[in-house]
């Protein structure tokens, strides 16, 4: 390895979860590269500054990563640690995912004030979440419940849930974040993948560096987990193929076994329809698999829209007779 550099500066958001995740990456680097000095720099993003408005209202795509990526480009930091689900599907060509460590549990978790499961929540119960793909899937599962926006870090969301004057009967959070913060004990129900499909990249960390920085890329190589990297490559290609950002109603999950990638994807339409499909192929073709899955779902949505238009036209003709 090139020994001319000895300090690696990591950029991260300042939330407890972001700092915990960055600490995990720093500890792994110190184990593999004991001669390198690791420094951490906290960067406040637009998503951190704007806590009142919904993510869609403040831009959605990239609101938790833009300022960190700008610092990376300027050379203020050498490595950005992201929750991979926050990173848009397309990364600018001057930046690259240097490594994707082994993924944590990608499932979502329900935390209910009264300890109920999703099925046990009473009609009219209010569920809090800020993710469009969760909102779409929850509405399909429990159309009798009210789904309202929820912002803030993990502790803030839990405080809002247990506020006696607050509106929430339950909230949905990523299980990986709760486990990393040692807060999994608050979980009422872990939601399986056939109930709620996660966000692309959920549970995984994205270690982003400058594409031209060979030293940093070499430094990160031991932290990469190939099965996880293949899985999220497929998921992110699916996201990019649909033209979606991290707040679009898009969900995906890749599972790599014995050189084969099983990739499931979901797209929710504005009318509330859920389009879900699965493709299987070699892990080496993960990106192509994600693109093909996106094309299939878009074709399905187009066909459904065409059929709906035809039914509306026929109904109008019959009413005119």
N, C-alpha and C positions, 0 to 999 in steps of 0.2 A: 504493500500500500504506500501511496505517496505520503511521506512523513513531513512535508513542508508546512502542513497545517496541523494544529493541535487543539483548536477550540471549535466546537460546533455549537452554534446558537440556535435554539429551538423557539419558534413562535407559536403561541397558543392563545385561545380565549382565556378569560379569567375566572370562569365558573368553577365550582368545586369539581364537577365532573371532568371538565377540560384539563384542569390541573392534575387530577388523579391519572387521567389517561396519558398525559405528557410525562408524568413521573414514571409510569410503567415503561414507556418507550426509553426514557433516559436511563432507567435501571438496566434494561436489556442491552442498551448500547455500552454501558460501562462494563457489563459482564463480557461482551464480545470484543470490545475495543478499550481495554483498561488504560491505554496511553492517551486517550482523547479527553479533553476537558469539556464538560457539557454545561452550557448556560441556558437559562430559560428567560424568555421575554414575553410579557403579557401584552396582547394587542386587543383593543376594544373594537368590536365590529358594529356595523349598522344594526344587526339583529340584537346586539346587547344594549345599544343606546335606546332603541325604540321598543319599549316593553309594553306599551298600551295598545298599539294598533296590531291588527292581525298580520301574519307574515306575508300574506298575499298583498295587503295594502302597502307594505313597505318595500315590495319588490320581489319577495319570494325567493327566486333563484339566486343563490350565492350570497345572501345577506349575512351569513356567518363566516364567510371565507374571503370576501373581496379585499378587505384591508390587510389580511394576513398574506394573501398572495402578492399584494403590492409591496409589502415589506420584503418578501422573498425576492422579488424582481430587483429591488433597489440594493440588495445585498445586506440589508439590516439584520436579516436572519438567514440561516443556511437550510433550515428544515421547518416545515409547517406540519403540525399534528392536527388532523381533522377527525371528527366523527364522520366516517365516509358517507353516511346518508346526507350530510349537509353539502357535499361537493356536487356541483352540477355534472351532468352526464358527459359533457365535453370540456376537457381541460385545454387551455391555450398551448400551442406547440412549444413555447419556451419553458413550460413547466411539465413535470412528469411525476407519476406515482413511483417513487423510488422503492417502496416496499409496502406490502399489506400483511401485517402480522396475523397470526391465527385468530379467527373470529370467535367472539363470545356468543352467547345465546341470542339468536336473532328474533325471538318471539316478543310479542307485546304482552303487557300485563295489565289487568284490571285491578284498581284499588277502589273499593267501595266503602263509603262511610259506615254503613251498617253491616259490612261483611258479606254482602250478597255476591253471587256470581252474576255473569251477564244475563243468563236465563232467568235468574231469580229477582232481578231488579223489577220493581213494580211499574205498571203502565204509567207513563208520564214522568218517569224518572229523568233527571238531567245528567248527562255525561259530558265531561269536559275533555277536549283535545284540540290541538292547533293544527293537526295534520289532515290535509284534504283527503288522502287515501284512507285514513282511519274513519273520517266522517262518512265517506261514501259506503264503506263496508259495514259500519255500525248502523247506518240508516237502513241498509238492506236487511240486516239481522234483526234489528229492533225498531221498526218504523213507528212504534208507539212511544218511543223515548224522544227526548229533546236533546240535540247535540249542540253545544255552544263552545265558543272559542276559549282556549286556555293557553296563556303564555307564561314564561318565566322558567327559571332553572328548576331542578328536581325538588329542592326544599321549598321553593316558593309555591310550586304547584301543590305539594302536599299540604302546605299551610292553607292554601285556598280551599282545598277539599274539606278540611276539618274546621274551617271557619263557620261557627254556628249561624252567622248572618249571610253566609255565601250561598250561591245557587246550586252547588254541585252535590249530587248524590254519589257520583263515581267519576273517576278519571282514568285515562289510559296512558301509560308510559312505556318506553322501551325497557324490557327486562334487563338488558345488558348494562344500562346505566345504573339501574337500581343495584345490581349485583356489584358493580365496580365501586359504588359508594357504600356498600354493605348495608343497603336499605331493603333488601329483598324480603325481609320479614313483614313488610307492610302489604305485600301482595295478597289480594283476595283470590284471584284466579289467573293462571297463565293461559293465554289464549293460543290454541294450537294453530298451525299454519293453514289448516283447512277451514278455520273460522275467520281469521284475519291474516292476510298475507302482509309481510313487512315491507318497509321502504327499501329500495335498492341500496345495498351497502349497510343495512342496519346491523349493528353488533360488531362491525369491523372498523378498524382505524385506517386512515389513509395518510401515508407519510410522503408528503409532497416536497420536491426539491427542484432546483433549476435543471433543465435538461442538459445544459452544458457543464454542470458541476460533477465531473467524474469522481472526484474525491468523496463527495457526500453519497453518491450512488453506491460506490464500492463499500463505504462504511455501513450502509443500511442493508446490504445484501443478506447478511446472516439473519435478519429479522423477518424476511419475507417467508410467507407460508404459501407454497404453490397451489394447494387445493382451494384455499380461501381466495387467492388472487384470481384463479380461473373463475370461481363462482361469481365474484363481484365484477369481473370483466364482462361476463355475460349479462349480469343485471344492469350494469351501467350502459352497455351497448343497447339494451332494450329501452332504457330511459332515453338515451340520445335518439334512438330511432323513432320514438314517439314525440320528440321535440319538447320533452318535459323537463322542468326543474325539480328541485327537492320538495316543492310544495304543490306539485301537480297531483291529481288523483290517480297516481300510478304506484303499483306495488310489484315487487319481483323477488324471487328467491332462487338461487342456484345451489345445487348440492352435488359435489364431486365425489364419485366413488369409482375406484379402480380404473381411472382414466376416462370415465364417462361423466358428462355433465348433464344433470337433469335440471332444466330451467323452466320455472313457472312465472308467468307474468299476468298482470291484471291492469285493466284500464276502466275507469268509471266515466260514463258520459254525463253531461249536465242534466239529463233527464233521469239519472239515477240507475241506469242499466250497468251491470258489471260484466265485463268481457274478460274471461280468464281462460288461458290455454297453457299447455306444457309442451316443450320440445326436448329431445334428447340427442346428444351428439358427442364427439370427442372433445376433451378439454382443450385441445390445441385450437379448436374452432369456436371458442367461447364467444368472441366478438361477433362472428358471423351468425352464430346461433341466436344471440340477442337481437341482432338486426332482423333476422328472418321471423322471429317471434313477434316483433313489433309490426312487421308488415302483415302478418297473418291477422293480428288483432285489429289493425286499422282496416283491413279488407272486411273483416266481420262487422265492424262498426258501420262502414260504408254500406254494406249490404242491408243491415238493419235499418239504417236511415232511409235507404231506397224503398224498402218494403213498407216502412211507416208512411212515406210520402204517397205510395201507391194506394194504401188503405185509406188515407185521408181523401185522396182524389176520388176513389170509388164511392166513399161515403157521401161526399159532396154531390156527386152525380145522382146517387139514389135519392138524396133529399130534394134535388131539383126536379125530380119526376113527379 
